[in-house]
Amino acid sequence: MGLGGGKLFVITAGMMSENTAAHDLALRMMGDERMAIFFVGYADPDTPAGRLRAAKQGETFLFSAGGGEGTRKCEIDEFDLTAHANRDDLLNFVGEVNPRTVLLGHGDQDAREWFEEQIRARHPNIKIIQPGPGKEVEV
């Protein structure tokens, strides 16, 4: 699909992980000064989206392993419209609620592992479950 002609794409893969439409579109758009990419919500700094957000205008950077390097020429802007809580707020919430069990079922593997490590360090008596996709959970 051509990118010209006043098109608007709303893509939900906010981290721009490889093999997503967001990743492929960003690769095509970031090198064109006529394009703009707007972010809504959090993007982990170690993801393609995080690296793109951090890149300065005209800067060449590693976008992703599969996509390689790119030069950011497009406009970038950010809007804080997310319903997600930040990591510290979620960790503080675990401490306030003090549950017996925490089920980690959202986010990529690295993010879930980070939360498990942090919860175990702060609250060693809390049981942590990370089920695989489609797995039943007994609490």
N, CA, C and O atoms as a MOPAC input file, in Angstrom:
PM7 MOZYME 1SCF
protein

 N      0.84900 1    -1.17700 1     0.00000 1
 C      0.00000 1     0.00000 1     0.00000 1
 C      0.89500 1     1.24100 1     0.00000 1
 O      1.88000 1     1.31900 1     0.73500 1
 N      0.53100 1     2.18900 1    -0.83000 1
 C      1.26800 1     3.44100 1    -0.86200 1
 C      1.00100 1     4.26400 1     0.38600 1
 O     -0.08600 1     4.20200 1     0.96100 1
 N      1.99400 1     5.03500 1     0.80000 1
 C      1.85800 1     5.83400 1     2.01800 1
 C      1.37700 1     7.25200 1     1.75000 1
 O      0.96000 1     7.93400 1     2.68600 1
 N      1.41700 1     7.70700 1     0.53900 1
 C      1.02400 1     9.08400 1     0.22800 1
 C     -0.47800 1     9.26200 1     0.21100 1
 O     -1.23500 1     8.30500 1     0.37200 1
 N     -0.90000 1    10.50600 1     0.01200 1
 C     -2.31600 1    10.78400 1    -0.18500 1
 C     -3.14000 1    10.95100 1     1.06700 1
 O     -4.33900 1    10.67400 1     1.03800 1
 N     -2.55400 1    11.39200 1     2.16800 1
 C     -3.32600 1    11.72300 1     3.36100 1
 C     -3.88900 1    10.52700 1     4.09700 1
 O     -5.01400 1    10.59600 1     4.59200 1
 N     -3.16500 1     9.45100 1     4.18800 1
 C     -3.64100 1     8.27100 1     4.91500 1
 C     -3.31600 1     8.39100 1     6.40200 1
 O     -2.34300 1     9.03700 1     6.79200 1
 N     -4.14500 1     7.76000 1     7.21200 1
 C     -3.93100 1     7.69700 1     8.65500 1
 C     -3.97300 1     6.22700 1     9.04700 1
 O     -4.93400 1     5.52200 1     8.74100 1
 N     -2.93100 1     5.77300 1     9.72300 1
 C     -2.86800 1     4.39500 1    10.20000 1
 C     -2.93300 1     4.42900 1    11.72600 1
 O     -2.19000 1     5.16800 1    12.37200 1
 N     -3.81200 1     3.63900 1    12.28300 1
 C     -3.87700 1     3.48300 1    13.73200 1
 C     -3.48600 1     2.04000 1    14.00300 1
 O     -4.22300 1     1.11100 1    13.67200 1
 N     -2.31900 1     1.86300 1    14.60800 1
 C     -1.74500 1     0.53300 1    14.81100 1
 C     -1.59100 1     0.29800 1    16.31400 1
 O     -1.15900 1     1.19100 1    17.04400 1
 N     -1.94000 1    -0.89200 1    16.76800 1
 C     -1.95300 1    -1.15800 1    18.20600 1
 C     -0.67900 1    -1.79100 1    18.74600 1
 O     -0.58100 1    -1.98000 1    19.95800 1
 N      0.28700 1    -2.12500 1    17.92600 1
 C      1.53300 1    -2.73100 1    18.40900 1
 C      2.49700 1    -1.62900 1    18.82400 1
 O      3.40800 1    -1.27000 1    18.07800 1
 N      2.28500 1    -1.09600 1    20.02700 1
 C      3.00700 1     0.08100 1    20.48500 1
 C      4.50500 1    -0.06100 1    20.62700 1
 O      5.21600 1     0.94400 1    20.60800 1
 N      5.00900 1    -1.27000 1    20.76800 1
 C      6.45700 1    -1.46500 1    20.90100 1
 C      7.12300 1    -1.60900 1    19.53500 1
 O      8.35000 1    -1.61200 1    19.43700 1
 N      6.31500 1    -1.72900 1    18.48300 1
 C      6.80100 1    -1.91500 1    17.11300 1
 C      7.67200 1    -3.16400 1    16.99900 1
 O      8.68200 1    -3.16600 1    16.29600 1
 N      7.27500 1    -4.21200 1    17.68900 1
 C      8.01300 1    -5.47300 1    17.63700 1
 C      8.07200 1    -5.98900 1    16.20100 1
 O      7.18700 1    -5.73100 1    15.38500 1
 N      9.14400 1    -6.72700 1    15.92400 1
 C      9.28700 1    -7.28500 1    14.58200 1
 C      8.10000 1    -8.17600 1    14.24400 1
 O      7.47200 1    -8.75500 1    15.13000 1
 N      7.80300 1    -8.27900 1    12.96000 1
 C      6.69500 1    -9.07900 1    12.43500 1
 C      5.32700 1    -8.51200 1    12.80900 1
 O      4.35000 1    -9.25400 1    12.91200 1
 N      5.26100 1    -7.18600 1    13.01300 1
 C      3.97900 1    -6.51600 1    13.21100 1
 C      3.82500 1    -5.43800 1    12.14800 1
 O      4.80900 1    -4.97400 1    11.57200 1
 N      2.59200 1    -5.05000 1    11.89700 1
 C      2.34500 1    -3.97700 1    10.93300 1
 C      3.00100 1    -2.67900 1    11.39200 1
 O      3.50000 1    -1.91400 1    10.56600 1
 N      3.00500 1    -2.42200 1    12.70200 1
 C      3.61300 1    -1.19700 1    13.22300 1
 C      5.10700 1    -1.15100 1    12.89300 1
 O      5.62100 1    -0.10100 1    12.50500 1
 N      5.78900 1    -2.25000 1    13.03900 1
 C      7.22600 1    -2.34000 1    12.73100 1
 C      7.46000 1    -2.03300 1    11.25500 1
 O      8.30000 1    -1.20500 1    10.90400 1
 N      6.70100 1    -2.71800 1    10.39700 1
 C      6.90400 1    -2.56000 1     8.95800 1
 C      6.56700 1    -1.15400 1     8.48100 1
 O      7.27900 1    -0.59600 1     7.64600 1
 N      5.49400 1    -0.58000 1     9.00200 1
 C      5.13900 1     0.79400 1     8.62000 1
 C      6.17600 1     1.79800 1     9.11200 1
 O      6.53700 1     2.72500 1     8.38800 1
 N      6.64700 1     1.61700 1    10.32300 1
 C      7.65800 1     2.53800 1    10.86100 1
 C      8.92100 1     2.50500 1    10.01200 1
 O      9.52000 1     3.54800 1     9.75000 1
 N      9.32600 1     1.32300 1     9.58400 1
 C     10.50200 1     1.21900 1     8.71100 1
 C     10.31600 1     2.05000 1     7.44800 1
 O     11.24800 1     2.71300 1     6.99300 1
 N      9.13200 1     2.01600 1     6.89400 1
 C      8.83600 1     2.75200 1     5.66000 1
 C      8.67300 1     4.25400 1     5.89900 1
 O      9.02800 1     5.06500 1     5.04400 1
 N      8.14000 1     4.61800 1     7.05500 1
 C      7.78700 1     6.01100 1     7.29300 1
 C      8.89900 1     6.83800 1     7.92300 1
 O      9.00000 1     8.03200 1     7.64300 1
 N      9.73800 1     6.23900 1     8.76600 1
 C     10.67800 1     7.03500 1     9.56000 1
 C     11.70500 1     7.78400 1     8.73400 1
 O     12.23200 1     8.79700 1     9.19500 1
 N     12.00500 1     7.33000 1     7.54600 1
 C     13.00100 1     7.99100 1     6.71400 1
 C     12.43200 1     9.05500 1     5.78300 1
 O     13.14900 1     9.56800 1     4.92400 1
 N     11.16600 1     9.38900 1     5.94100 1
 C     10.50400 1    10.35400 1     5.05500 1
 C     10.05500 1    11.56900 1     5.86500 1
 O      9.21900 1    11.45200 1     6.76200 1
 N     10.61100 1    12.72300 1     5.54500 1
 C     10.28500 1    13.94400 1     6.30100 1
 C      8.83300 1    14.38400 1     6.13400 1
 O      8.36400 1    15.23500 1     6.89100 1
 N      8.11300 1    13.82800 1     5.16500 1
 C      6.68900 1    14.16200 1     4.98800 1
 C      5.79100 1    13.35900 1     5.92000 1
 O      4.59500 1    13.63400 1     6.01500 1
 N      6.35100 1    12.37300 1     6.60700 1
 C      5.57600 1    11.47600 1     7.46500 1
 C      5.64500 1    11.91800 1     8.92700 1
 O      6.53200 1    12.67300 1     9.32600 1
 N      4.68900 1    11.42700 1     9.70900 1
 C      4.67100 1    11.67200 1    11.14900 1
 C      4.22900 1    10.39200 1    11.84000 1
 O      3.30900 1     9.71200 1    11.38600 1
 N      4.89300 1    10.07600 1    12.93900 1
 C      4.52900 1     8.92600 1    13.76200 1
 C      4.21900 1     9.46100 1    15.15100 1
 O      5.04900 1    10.11900 1    15.77800 1
 N      3.00600 1     9.16900 1    15.62300 1
 C      2.56100 1     9.63900 1    16.92500 1
 C      2.41700 1     8.44200 1    17.85900 1
 O      1.83400 1     7.42400 1    17.48800 1
 N      2.94600 1     8.56800 1    19.06200 1
 C      2.89600 1     7.51300 1    20.06000 1
 C      1.87600 1     7.85700 1    21.12300 1
 O      1.75600 1     9.00800 1    21.54200 1
 N      1.14200 1     6.84300 1    21.55500 1
 C      0.19800 1     6.98100 1    22.65600 1
 C      0.57900 1     5.91800 1    23.67400 1
 O      0.46400 1     4.72200 1    23.40400 1
 N      1.02900 1     6.35000 1    24.83500 1
 C      1.35800 1     5.40100 1    25.88300 1
 C      2.81500 1     5.00600 1    25.91100 1
 O      3.65700 1     5.59200 1    25.23000 1
 N      3.08700 1     4.01600 1    26.70200 1
 C      4.44000 1     3.57700 1    27.01800 1
 C      5.06800 1     2.78700 1    25.87200 1
 O      4.39000 1     2.01900 1    25.18900 1
 N      6.36300 1     2.98500 1    25.67400 1
 C      7.16200 1     2.14800 1    24.77500 1
 C      8.48100 1     1.86400 1    25.48000 1
 O      9.23600 1     2.78500 1    25.79100 1
 N      8.75300 1     0.60900 1    25.72800 1
 C      9.99100 1     0.20400 1    26.39100 1
 C     11.17900 1     0.74100 1    25.59900 1
 O     11.20800 1     0.59700 1    24.37700 1
 N     12.15600 1     1.35500 1    26.25800 1
 C     13.31200 1     1.93800 1    25.56100 1
 C     14.13100 1     0.92600 1    24.76500 1
 O     14.85000 1     1.31300 1    23.84500 1
 N     14.03800 1    -0.36000 1    25.09600 1
 C     14.81800 1    -1.38500 1    24.40700 1
 C     14.07900 1    -2.02600 1    23.24500 1
 O     14.52300 1    -3.04800 1    22.72200 1
 N     12.95500 1    -1.44300 1    22.83200 1
 C     12.19100 1    -1.95200 1    21.69300 1
 C     12.41200 1    -1.03400 1    20.49700 1
 O     12.92800 1     0.07200 1    20.65800 1
 N     12.02900 1    -1.47800 1    19.29200 1
 C     12.13900 1    -0.57900 1    18.14400 1
 C     11.43100 1     0.76100 1    18.37100 1
 O     11.95400 1     1.81200 1    17.99900 1
 N     10.25300 1     0.72300 1    18.97600 1
 C      9.52900 1     1.97400 1    19.23800 1
 C     10.30000 1     2.87400 1    20.19300 1
 O     10.37900 1     4.08400 1    19.98000 1
 N     10.86700 1     2.29700 1    21.23800 1
 C     11.64800 1     3.07800 1    22.19600 1
 C     12.86700 1     3.71200 1    21.55000 1
 O     13.19700 1     4.86400 1    21.83000 1
 N     13.53700 1     2.95700 1    20.68200 1
 C     14.71800 1     3.50300 1    20.00100 1
 C     14.31400 1     4.59400 1    19.00900 1
 O     15.01500 1     5.59700 1    18.87600 1
 N     13.19200 1     4.40700 1    18.31400 1
 C     12.71600 1     5.43700 1    17.38800 1
 C     12.33000 1     6.70500 1    18.14500 1
 O     12.67200 1     7.80700 1    17.71600 1
 N     11.63200 1     6.56300 1    19.24900 1
 C     11.23400 1     7.72900 1    20.05100 1
 C     12.44300 1     8.50500 1    20.55300 1
 O     12.39600 1     9.73100 1    20.65100 1
 N     13.52600 1     7.80000 1    20.87100 1
 C     14.72500 1     8.44400 1    21.41800 1
 C     15.60800 1     9.06700 1    20.33800 1
 O     16.43400 1     9.93100 1    20.63500 1
 N     15.44100 1     8.63700 1    19.09700 1
 C     16.30200 1     9.12500 1    18.01400 1
 C     16.01300 1    10.59400 1    17.71000 1
 O     14.85600 1    11.01200 1    17.66300 1
 N     17.05100 1    11.35300 1    17.51100 1
 C     16.92600 1    12.76700 1    17.13400 1
 C     16.67300 1    12.86400 1    15.62800 1
 O     16.99500 1    11.94700 1    14.87200 1
 N     16.10300 1    13.96700 1    15.21500 1
 C     15.85700 1    14.23100 1    13.80000 1
 C     17.17800 1    14.10400 1    13.03500 1
 O     18.16900 1    14.73900 1    13.39700 1
 N     17.19400 1    13.28200 1    11.97800 1
 C     18.38900 1    13.09800 1    11.15900 1
 C     19.37500 1    12.08100 1    11.69700 1
 O     20.39500 1    11.81800 1    11.05900 1
 N     19.09500 1    11.50100 1    12.86300 1
 C     20.00500 1    10.54200 1    13.48300 1
 C     19.79000 1     9.14000 1    12.91800 1
 O     18.65600 1     8.69100 1    12.75000 1
 N     20.90500 1     8.45400 1    12.62700 1
 C     20.86000 1     7.05900 1    12.21300 1
 C     21.00400 1     6.20100 1    13.46300 1
 O     21.85600 1     6.47600 1    14.30800 1
 N     20.17900 1     5.16400 1    13.58700 1
 C     20.15300 1     4.32700 1    14.78700 1
 C     19.72700 1     2.92100 1    14.39400 1
 O     19.16500 1     2.71400 1    13.31800 1
 N     19.99800 1     1.94900 1    15.27200 1
 C     19.54500 1     0.57600 1    15.05500 1
 C     18.07800 1     0.49600 1    15.44000 1
 O     17.72800 1     0.63400 1    16.61200 1
 N     17.23000 1     0.27500 1    14.46200 1
 C     15.79900 1     0.16700 1    14.71900 1
 C     15.47200 1    -1.21600 1    15.28100 1
 O     14.84300 1    -1.32400 1    16.33300 1
 N     15.89500 1    -2.26700 1    14.58800 1
 C     15.65400 1    -3.64000 1    15.05100 1
 C     16.63900 1    -4.56900 1    14.36400 1
 O     17.28300 1    -4.19800 1    13.38200 1
 N     16.74700 1    -5.78200 1    14.89100 1
 C     17.66600 1    -6.76100 1    14.30200 1
 C     17.27500 1    -7.06500 1    12.86000 1
 O     18.13100 1    -7.10900 1    11.97700 1
 N     15.98500 1    -7.27500 1    12.62200 1
 C     15.51300 1    -7.60300 1    11.27600 1
 C     15.42300 1    -6.40600 1    10.35200 1
 O     15.63300 1    -6.53000 1     9.14500 1
 N     15.11000 1    -5.24600 1    10.91200 1
 C     14.95100 1    -4.04000 1    10.10900 1
 C     16.24100 1    -3.27600 1     9.90100 1
 O     16.34300 1    -2.45000 1     8.99400 1
 N     17.22200 1    -3.54900 1    10.73700 1
 C     18.51300 1    -2.88800 1    10.60500 1
 C     18.49000 1    -1.44300 1    11.06300 1
 O     17.65200 1    -1.03400 1    11.86700 1
 N     19.44000 1    -0.67700 1    10.52500 1
 C     19.54200 1     0.73600 1    10.87200 1
 C     18.62400 1     1.57500 1     9.99400 1
 O     18.30200 1     1.20300 1     8.86600 1
 N     18.21500 1     2.70200 1    10.53400 1
 C     17.40900 1     3.65600 1     9.79400 1
 C     17.75000 1     5.05300 1    10.25900 1
 O     18.33300 1     5.24600 1    11.32600 1
 N     17.38400 1     6.01400 1     9.45500 1
 C     17.58700 1     7.41300 1     9.81400 1
 C     16.22900 1     8.03100 1    10.05900 1
 O     15.34000 1     7.96100 1     9.21100 1
 N     16.07400 1     8.63000 1    11.21200 1
 C     14.79800 1     9.27100 1    11.53800 1
 C     14.72600 1    10.63500 1    10.87900 1
 O     15.47000 1    11.55100 1    11.22900 1
 N     13.81500 1    10.75800 1     9.91700 1
 C     13.54600 1    12.03200 1     9.26000 1
 C     12.11100 1    12.47900 1     9.49700 1
 O     11.78200 1    13.64600 1     9.28500 1
 N     11.25500 1    11.55900 1     9.93600 1
 C      9.84500 1    11.88100 1    10.13800 1
 C      9.64800 1    12.68500 1    11.42000 1
 O     10.52700 1    12.74300 1    12.27900 1
 N      8.49600 1    13.29000 1    11.52300 1
 C      8.10900 1    13.97600 1    12.76200 1
 C      7.70300 1    12.92400 1    13.78100 1
 O      7.09400 1    11.91400 1    13.42800 1
 N      8.03500 1    13.15700 1    15.02800 1
 C      7.63600 1    12.26900 1    16.12700 1
 C      6.94200 1    13.12000 1    17.18500 1
 O      7.40400 1    14.21100 1    17.51900 1
 N      5.83400 1    12.61400 1    17.70600 1
 C      5.18200 1    13.27600 1    18.83000 1
 C      4.59900 1    12.20500 1    19.73300 1
 O      4.38600 1    11.06800 1    19.31200 1
 N      4.34500 1    12.57600 1    20.96800 1
 C      3.83300 1    11.64300 1    21.96300 1
 C      2.59700 1    12.23700 1    22.62800 1
 O      2.52700 1    13.44000 1    22.87900 1
 N      1.63300 1    11.38200 1    22.90400 1
 C      0.41500 1    11.78700 1    23.58700 1
 C      0.17300 1    10.81000 1    24.72500 1
 O      0.18700 1     9.59800 1    24.50800 1
 N     -0.04300 1    11.30400 1    25.91100 1
 C     -0.25300 1    10.45300 1    27.07400 1
 C     -1.74400 1    10.19900 1    27.23800 1
 O     -2.41600 1    10.87100 1    28.02100 1
 N     -2.25200 1     9.22900 1    26.49900 1
 C     -3.66600 1     8.88300 1    26.55500 1
 C     -3.86900 1     7.44500 1    27.02300 1
 O     -4.96700 1     6.90300 1    26.90100 1
 N     -2.83700 1     6.83700 1    27.54700 1
 C     -2.91000 1     5.43400 1    27.90300 1
 C     -3.70700 1     5.20200 1    29.18300 1
 O     -3.76800 1     6.06000 1    30.06400 1
 N     -4.30000 1     4.04700 1    29.25800 1
 C     -4.97900 1     3.62700 1    30.48200 1
 C     -4.05500 1     2.74600 1    31.31700 1
 O     -4.43900 1     2.27800 1    32.38900 1
 N     -2.83500 1     2.52000 1    30.82600 1
 C     -1.87500 1     1.68800 1    31.54200 1
 C     -1.24400 1     2.46600 1    32.69800 1
 O     -0.99200 1     3.66700 1    32.60200 1
 N     -1.00300 1     1.75800 1    33.77300 1
 C     -0.24600 1     2.33000 1    34.88400 1
 C      1.23600 1     2.12900 1    34.60300 1
 O      1.61300 1     1.22500 1    33.85700 1
 N      2.07100 1     2.96300 1    35.19400 1
 C      3.50100 1     2.73300 1    34.99700 1
 C      3.97500 1     1.61800 1    35.92800 1
 O      3.25600 1     1.21200 1    36.84100 1
 N      5.18200 1     1.13400 1    35.68900 1
 C      5.70700 1    -0.02100 1    36.42700 1
 C      5.74900 1     0.21300 1    37.93100 1
 O      5.34000 1    -0.64800 1    38.71000 1
 N      6.23900 1     1.36600 1    38.33300 1
 C      6.34200 1     1.64000 1    39.77400 1
 C      4.97500 1     1.66800 1    40.44200 1
 O      4.81400 1     1.17700 1    41.55900 1
 N      3.98500 1     2.24600 1    39.75200 1
 C      2.63400 1     2.26600 1    40.32000 1
 C      2.10100 1     0.85100 1    40.50500 1
 O      1.47000 1     0.54800 1    41.51800 1
 N      2.35500 1    -0.01700 1    39.52400 1
 C      1.88400 1    -1.39800 1    39.64400 1
 C      2.58000 1    -2.13500 1    40.79200 1
 O      1.94500 1    -2.87800 1    41.54000 1
 N      3.89400 1    -1.91800 1    40.92000 1
 C      4.61400 1    -2.55800 1    42.02400 1
 C      4.13900 1    -2.05000 1    43.38000 1
 O      4.00900 1    -2.82600 1    44.32700 1
 N      3.88300 1    -0.75800 1    43.47400 1
 C      3.36400 1    -0.19100 1    44.72100 1
 C      1.98000 1    -0.74900 1    45.03600 1
 O      1.65000 1    -1.00100 1    46.19500 1
 N      1.18000 1    -0.93800 1    43.99800 1
 C     -0.15900 1    -1.49700 1    44.18000 1
 C     -0.08200 1    -2.91200 1    44.75200 1
 O     -0.86600 1    -3.26900 1    45.63100 1
 N      0.86200 1    -3.71800 1    44.25500 1
 C      1.04100 1    -5.06600 1    44.80400 1
 C      1.32700 1    -4.97800 1    46.30100 1
 O      0.78100 1    -5.75300 1    47.08600 1
 N      2.17400 1    -4.04200 1    46.69400 1
 C      2.48600 1    -3.88000 1    48.11100 1
 C      1.29200 1    -3.44100 1    48.93300 1
 O      1.12600 1    -3.89000 1    50.06700 1
 N      0.45600 1    -2.57300 1    48.38400 1
 C     -0.72500 1    -2.09100 1    49.10400 1
 C     -1.76600 1    -3.18700 1    49.28200 1
 O     -2.37100 1    -3.31400 1    50.34700 1
 N     -1.96600 1    -3.96900 1    48.24400 1
 C     -2.98800 1    -5.01400 1    48.27800 1
 C     -2.48700 1    -6.24100 1    49.03100 1
 O     -3.26600 1    -6.92700 1    49.69300 1
 N     -1.18200 1    -6.52000 1    48.92900 1
 C     -0.54100 1    -7.64800 1    49.59500 1
 C     -1.26000 1    -8.97200 1    49.31300 1
 O     -1.70000 1    -9.65300 1    50.23900 1
 N     -1.37600 1    -9.32900 1    48.03900 1
 C     -2.07500 1   -10.56900 1    47.69900 1
 C     -1.21800 1   -11.79900 1    48.01000 1
 O     -0.00400 1   -11.69300 1    48.18200 1
 N     -1.86300 1   -12.96200 1    48.08000 1
 C     -1.10100 1   -14.20700 1    48.23700 1
 C     -0.47300 1   -14.61200 1    46.91100 1
 O      0.59800 1   -15.21900 1    46.88300 1
 N     -1.15500 1   -14.26700 1    45.79200 1
 C     -0.71800 1   -14.68800 1    44.46300 1
 C     -0.86400 1   -13.52900 1    43.49000 1
 O     -1.83200 1   -12.77100 1    43.54700 1
 N      0.11000 1   -13.40200 1    42.59600 1
 C      0.04000 1   -12.44200 1    41.49200 1
 C      0.13900 1   -13.23700 1    40.20400 1
 O      1.05000 1   -14.04700 1    40.03600 1
 N     -0.79300 1   -13.00800 1    39.29700 1
 C     -0.80900 1   -13.64700 1    37.99600 1
 C     -0.30800 1   -12.64300 1    36.96400 1
 O     -0.93100 1   -11.60100 1    36.76000 1
 N      0.80800 1   -12.94700 1    36.31500 1
 C      1.37200 1   -12.06700 1    35.29200 1
 C      1.01700 1   -12.63900 1    33.92600 1
 O      1.58000 1   -13.64600 1    33.49600 1
 N      0.08700 1   -11.99200 1    33.25800 1
 C     -0.37900 1   -12.52900 1    31.97900 1
 C     -0.38000 1   -11.52700 1    30.84800 1
 O     -0.86800 1   -11.84000 1    29.76200 1
 N      0.14600 1   -10.33500 1    31.05900 1
 C      0.12800 1    -9.30400 1    30.02300 1
 C      1.54400 1    -8.76500 1    29.83300 1
 O      2.31000 1    -8.67000 1    30.79200 1
 N      1.87800 1    -8.42300 1    28.62500 1
 C      3.19400 1    -7.86900 1    28.32700 1
 C      4.11200 1    -8.90700 1    27.71700 1
 O      3.80900 1   -10.10000 1    27.72100 1
 N      5.23300 1    -8.44600 1    27.19600 1
 C      6.17300 1    -9.38900 1    26.59800 1
 C      6.93700 1   -10.13000 1    27.69500 1
 O      6.88000 1    -9.75700 1    28.86600 1
 N      7.64200 1   -11.17200 1    27.30400 1
 C      8.32500 1   -12.03800 1    28.26400 1
 C      9.30400 1   -11.26600 1    29.13900 1
 O      9.34900 1   -11.48000 1    30.35100 1
 N     10.09600 1   -10.36300 1    28.53600 1
 C     11.06500 1    -9.59400 1    29.32000 1
 C     10.37800 1    -8.74900 1    30.38900 1
 O     10.85500 1    -8.66700 1    31.52100 1
 N      9.26500 1    -8.12400 1    30.03100 1
 C      8.54500 1    -7.27900 1    30.99700 1
 C      7.98100 1    -8.11400 1    32.13900 1
 O      8.06900 1    -7.72400 1    33.30300 1
 N      7.39900 1    -9.27000 1    31.80100 1
 C      6.85100 1   -10.12700 1    32.85600 1
 C      7.95500 1   -10.64700 1    33.76400 1
 O      7.76100 1   -10.72800 1    34.97700 1
 N      9.11400 1   -11.00300 1    33.20400 1
 C     10.23500 1   -11.47100 1    34.02500 1
 C     10.73200 1   -10.35800 1    34.94700 1
 O     11.07400 1   -10.60800 1    36.10300 1
 N     10.77100 1    -9.11800 1    34.42700 1
 C     11.19200 1    -7.98200 1    35.25300 1
 C     10.24300 1    -7.82600 1    36.44100 1
 O     10.68900 1    -7.64600 1    37.57400 1
 N      8.92900 1    -7.89400 1    36.18000 1
 C      7.95600 1    -7.76800 1    37.26800 1
 C      8.11700 1    -8.89500 1    38.27900 1
 O      8.04800 1    -8.65900 1    39.48600 1
 N      8.32800 1   -10.10800 1    37.80200 1
 C      8.50000 1   -11.21800 1    38.72900 1
 C      9.71100 1   -10.99200 1    39.62900 1
 O      9.63000 1   -11.20500 1    40.83900 1
 N     10.82900 1   -10.56300 1    39.05400 1
 C     12.03300 1   -10.28700 1    39.84200 1
 C     11.78300 1    -9.20000 1    40.88800 1
 O     12.18800 1    -9.33200 1    42.04300 1
 N     11.11600 1    -8.13500 1    40.47400 1
 C     10.86100 1    -7.02200 1    41.38400 1
 C      9.90400 1    -7.41700 1    42.50700 1
 O     10.11100 1    -7.05100 1    43.66400 1
 N      8.86000 1    -8.16100 1    42.16300 1
 C      7.90600 1    -8.59000 1    43.18500 1
 C      8.59300 1    -9.53100 1    44.16600 1
 O      8.41300 1    -9.39900 1    45.37600 1
 N      9.38000 1   -10.48300 1    43.65700 1
 C     10.08800 1   -11.43000 1    44.54100 1
 C     11.05600 1   -10.69700 1    45.48200 1
 O     11.19200 1   -11.06100 1    46.64900 1
 N     11.72600 1    -9.65700 1    44.95700 1
 C     12.67300 1    -8.90600 1    45.78600 1
 C     11.95300 1    -8.12800 1    46.89200 1
 O     12.45100 1    -8.04700 1    48.01500 1
 N     10.80500 1    -7.56700 1    46.58600 1
 C     10.08200 1    -6.74400 1    47.56100 1
 C      9.14500 1    -7.54900 1    48.44900 1
 O      8.92600 1    -7.21000 1    49.61200 1
 N      8.59300 1    -8.62300 1    47.88000 1
 C      7.55700 1    -9.39300 1    48.57100 1
 C      7.82500 1   -10.88000 1    48.36900 1
 O      7.13600 1   -11.52800 1    47.58100 1
 N      8.81900 1   -11.43200 1    49.07200 1
 C      9.23500 1   -12.82400 1    48.82100 1
 C      8.17800 1   -13.88400 1    49.13300 1
 O      8.31000 1   -15.02300 1    48.68500 1
 N      7.15200 1   -13.54500 1    49.87500 1
 C      6.13000 1   -14.53600 1    50.22300 1
 C      4.98100 1   -14.60300 1    49.22600 1
 O      4.09500 1   -15.44700 1    49.36200 1
 N      4.98200 1   -13.73800 1    48.24100 1
 C      3.90700 1   -13.74200 1    47.24800 1
 C      4.22000 1   -14.78500 1    46.17400 1
 O      5.32200 1   -14.82600 1    45.62700 1
 N      3.23200 1   -15.61800 1    45.89100 1
 C      3.35200 1   -16.61300 1    44.82000 1
 C      3.11500 1   -15.90100 1    43.48600 1
 O      2.19500 1   -15.09200 1    43.36700 1
 N      3.94500 1   -16.20200 1    42.48400 1
 C      3.82500 1   -15.56500 1    41.17300 1
 C      3.58600 1   -16.65000 1    40.13500 1
 O      4.31300 1   -17.64100 1    40.07200 1
 N      2.56000 1   -16.44900 1    39.32700 1
 C      2.20400 1   -17.39500 1    38.27100 1
 C      2.29600 1   -16.67200 1    36.93100 1
 O      1.78500 1   -15.56400 1    36.77100 1
 N      2.95700 1   -17.32300 1    35.96900 1
 C      3.01900 1   -16.80500 1    34.60200 1
 C      2.56300 1   -17.91900 1    33.65800 1
 O      3.38600 1   -18.68500 1    33.15900 1
 N      1.26900 1   -18.00800 1    33.41600 1
 C      0.78100 1   -19.08000 1    32.55400 1
 C      1.11600 1   -18.80600 1    31.09100 1
 O      1.24400 1   -17.65400 1    30.67700 1
 N      1.25400 1   -19.86100 1    30.32700 1
 C      1.43300 1   -19.70500 1    28.88600 1
 C      0.09600 1   -19.39900 1    28.23600 1
 O     -0.95100 1   -19.54900 1    28.86500 1
 N      0.12500 1   -18.96800 1    26.97000 1
 C     -1.13100 1   -18.67000 1    26.26000 1
 C     -2.06800 1   -19.87500 1    26.24000 1
 O     -1.65600 1   -20.98700 1    25.90800 1
 N     -3.30500 1   -19.65100 1    26.59100 1
 C     -4.32500 1   -20.68200 1    26.56500 1
 C     -4.26200 1   -21.69300 1    27.69900 1
 O     -5.01300 1   -22.66800 1    27.69600 1
 N     -3.37900 1   -21.47700 1    28.66600 1
 C     -3.23500 1   -22.41200 1    29.78700 1
 C     -4.20000 1   -22.05900 1    30.90100 1
 O     -4.40100 1   -20.88800 1    31.22200 1
 N     -4.80100 1   -23.10000 1    31.49300 1
 C     -5.67300 1   -22.89100 1    32.64300 1
 C     -4.82200 1   -22.66100 1    33.88200 1
 O     -3.71100 1   -23.18100 1    33.99200 1
 N     -5.35700 1   -21.87300 1    34.81700 1
 C     -4.61500 1   -21.53600 1    36.02000 1
 C     -5.41100 1   -21.95800 1    37.24000 1
 O     -6.59900 1   -21.66200 1    37.36100 1
 N     -4.73000 1   -22.66100 1    38.15100 1
 C     -5.33800 1   -22.98000 1    39.43300 1
 C     -4.65300 1   -22.12000 1    40.48900 1
 O     -3.42900 1   -22.15500 1    40.62300 1
 N     -5.42400 1   -21.36200 1    41.22400 1
 C     -4.87200 1   -20.46500 1    42.23900 1
 C     -5.10100 1   -21.03600 1    43.61800 1
 O     -4.70800 1   -20.42600 1    44.61200 1

